[in-house]
Amino acid sequence: MIDVDEMVAAIRNPKLHDLEGIAASLLEFGYADTVVLDERTGRTISGHGRVEAVQHLRDSGEKPPEGVQVVKGKWLIPVNRGWASEGDAAAEAYLLGANRLNEVGGWDRELLRAVVGDVAEYDEGLLRAAGYDELATHDILTADEYAGPRGQTPPEDFPSLGEKNAEYQCPKCRHEWDGDPRP
């Protein structure tokens, strides 16, 4: 456990954060995902948004999320320690990868739709705390089945004109077609 104010950010971190969204998630679910500290540099290598959100909550007068300890007025957060980068380039590459690999993994769209639907039926507030506003939830629950994960093969009757002169291209799988994409 380390005082949130003792966490030092990476020198260069291009990742932007939804601090309000992270703070809402922390208040709903608690502090469940630790920050990673690079022992070589003494800087945060992963979890900058969580550090900023905890500071924001404290500065806004909110109660500490579950998992954050308050000792003598200091907010202590769980930190994963013991890892050290081999150099500055390796540290920055890890920082990039810790964020990018989540993006490129994609989603199993049918399973996502089922889970979002089940959680929405139970409590839509939980979805908001997980970063899904009304519009995002609606889009997931009503999305075309053809907007599946990258690499999904469209059905055989899904017309394609190939690389040239296609009228549309699926933003997920890059399949191209002319006219209505639904059979």
ABEGO torsion letter per residue (X at the ends): XBBAAABBBBABBABBBBAAAAAAAAAAAEBABBBBBBAAAGBBABGAAAAAAAAAAAAAGBBBBBGBBBBGGBBBBBBBBGBBBAEAAAAAAAAAAAAAAAAAAEBBAAAAAAAAAAAAAABAAAAAAAGBBAAAAAAAAABBAAABBBGBBBBAABBBAEABGBABBBAAAGBBBBEBABX
